[in-house]
Amino acid sequence: MRILGIDPGYAIVGVGVVDFEGNRFKVVEYGAITTEAGEDMFDRLKKIYDEAVEIIKRTKPDGMAIEELFFNSNQKTAINVAQARGVLVLAAKNCGVPIFEYTPLQVKQAVVGYGRAEKAQVQQMTKAILNLEKVPKPDDTADALAISICHAHSYRATKWG
């Protein structure tokens, strides 16, 4: 099963693609879609959409796992992230890729085994589980890979549980 993990954002979208077969992970690719702060918001959303479609077409995932939004106190940021998340979901839907959503708590539980784990713990476990030399940067990329791991564990539990 090939999983596209997405950590949504509008300045940085974390992207991680992993294969999960049996109990083994293989990293296909990871990185980030980035947009410039001074750029028109509609142009930023189009860039996110276009790059997401290109990644989906190139990697051909069986599913996209995306983090549900966690609203902080900044409403403008939350609205912009929600818009970016919307175009990411639309890209997957338009490409025929099933979409799976996970809360930050579910991701932490799946990767670390503790839903209140610190960000650094999640990153170190992601590095270990995927047998990477170092924690991927930016943080959004490591988060996207963690979301992929979460989906693999959730899918396995659903399939065989």
MARPA-118263 format. One line per field, with one value per residue (C-alpha): residue number from 1; x, y, z. Coordinates in Angstrom, 2 decimals. Layout:
BEGIN
k	NUM ...
u	X ...
v	Y ...
w	Z ...
***
This chain:
BEGIN
k	1 2 3 4 5 6 7 8 9 10 11 12 13 14 15 16 17 18 19 20 21 22 23 24 25 26 27 28 29 30 31 32 33 34 35 36 37 38 39 40 41 42 43 44 45 46 47 48 49 50 51 52 53 54 55 56 57 58 59 60 61 62 63 64 65 66 67 68 69 70 71 72 73 74 75 76 77 78 79 80 81 82 83 84 85 86 87 88 89 90 91 92 93 94 95 96 97 98 99 100 101 102 103 104 105 106 107 108 109 110 111 112 113 114 115 116 117 118 119 120 121 122 123 124 125 126 127 128 129 130 131 132 133 134 135 136 137 138 139 140 141 142 143 144 145 146 147 148 149 150 151 152 153 154 155 156 157 158 159 160 161
u	0.00 1.36 0.38 0.64 0.84 -0.01 0.56 -1.57 -0.45 -0.33 3.31 4.59 2.71 4.53 4.50 5.60 5.07 5.71 5.08 3.77 3.88 3.42 5.07 7.69 7.92 9.85 10.17 9.38 9.90 9.32 9.53 7.39 5.25 6.15 4.62 5.95 4.51 4.01 2.28 -1.45 -3.41 -5.25 -1.95 -0.62 -3.66 -3.29 0.39 -0.48 -3.20 -1.04 1.95 -0.27 -1.78 1.72 2.88 -0.22 0.25 3.96 3.72 0.28 -0.73 -3.45 -4.67 -3.99 -3.76 -4.19 -4.16 -7.38 -7.09 -6.22 -7.49 -5.27 -6.20 -5.24 -8.41 -6.77 -4.13 -6.77 -8.87 -5.85 -4.76 -8.35 -8.35 -5.04 -6.36 -9.42 -7.39 -5.28 -8.42 -9.78 -6.55 -6.81 -10.52 -10.04 -7.28 -9.48 -7.38 -9.26 -8.82 -8.31 -8.23 -6.41 -6.24 -2.87 -3.69 -4.24 -0.94 0.99 -0.70 0.11 3.74 4.83 2.17 1.21 -1.33 0.28 3.80 6.01 6.78 10.43 9.38 7.15 9.97 12.51 10.11 9.27 12.99 13.42 10.34 11.30 15.00 16.08 19.52 18.10 14.79 13.41 13.25 11.22 9.14 6.06 7.76 8.44 4.81 3.59 5.63 4.20 0.68 1.59 2.71 -0.52 -2.59 -0.59 -1.18 -4.87 -5.39 -3.72 -5.89 -9.05 -8.07 -7.03 -8.67
v	0.00 3.41 6.25 9.97 11.77 15.47 18.03 20.92 24.53 27.48 28.56 24.98 21.78 18.73 15.79 12.22 9.16 5.72 2.14 -0.18 -3.92 -6.49 -4.77 -2.87 0.74 2.02 5.76 6.70 10.46 13.38 17.13 20.22 22.42 26.00 29.35 32.86 35.12 38.13 36.13 36.55 33.96 32.68 32.16 30.31 28.02 27.31 26.44 24.06 22.42 22.09 20.66 18.24 16.96 16.53 14.58 12.36 11.66 10.92 8.70 7.09 6.64 4.19 6.75 10.19 10.61 14.22 15.80 17.30 20.94 21.99 25.52 27.84 31.34 32.99 32.90 34.30 31.56 28.90 30.10 30.17 26.68 25.46 26.85 25.12 21.89 22.23 22.42 19.45 17.37 18.53 17.49 13.98 13.72 14.92 12.32 9.54 9.02 8.00 10.45 9.52 12.07 11.84 14.10 15.13 12.91 9.89 10.53 10.77 7.62 5.65 6.77 7.08 5.11 8.14 10.72 13.58 13.00 15.99 16.97 15.93 12.44 12.01 13.15 10.77 7.82 8.69 8.68 5.30 3.62 4.71 3.96 7.46 8.88 12.10 13.76 15.24 19.02 21.15 19.86 19.76 17.06 14.90 15.44 14.29 11.09 10.55 10.90 8.22 5.90 6.61 5.62 2.42 1.40 2.39 0.57 -2.56 -2.45 -2.02 -4.69 -7.33 -6.08
w	0.00 -0.97 1.35 0.71 4.06 4.13 6.87 5.59 5.61 3.26 3.67 3.99 3.15 4.46 2.06 2.72 0.55 1.99 0.95 3.66 2.99 5.74 8.67 6.70 5.62 2.64 2.09 -1.49 -1.17 1.12 1.01 1.09 -1.10 -0.24 -1.07 -0.53 2.16 -0.11 -2.82 -3.50 -1.46 -4.53 -6.33 -3.28 -3.25 -6.97 -6.49 -3.63 -5.72 -8.85 -6.97 -5.02 -8.28 -9.74 -6.66 -6.81 -10.52 -10.05 -6.96 -7.55 -3.88 -2.81 -0.29 1.13 4.89 6.01 9.43 10.70 11.58 15.09 15.58 17.53 18.63 15.33 13.20 10.05 10.12 10.74 7.80 5.46 6.54 6.05 2.52 1.74 3.24 1.02 -2.19 -1.05 -0.45 -3.82 -5.56 -4.11 -4.88 -8.47 -8.93 -7.51 -4.37 -1.20 1.69 5.35 8.18 11.51 14.53 15.97 18.99 16.73 14.94 18.22 19.55 16.38 16.14 19.77 21.62 23.69 22.53 24.46 23.12 22.39 18.80 19.19 20.36 17.29 15.01 16.57 16.36 12.75 11.97 13.71 12.20 8.69 9.23 8.22 8.98 10.39 11.17 7.93 7.70 7.74 10.65 8.40 6.31 9.37 10.41 6.98 7.29 10.79 9.33 6.76 9.57 11.45 8.41 7.90 11.52 11.38 8.09 9.46 12.60 10.49 7.96 10.48 13.66
***
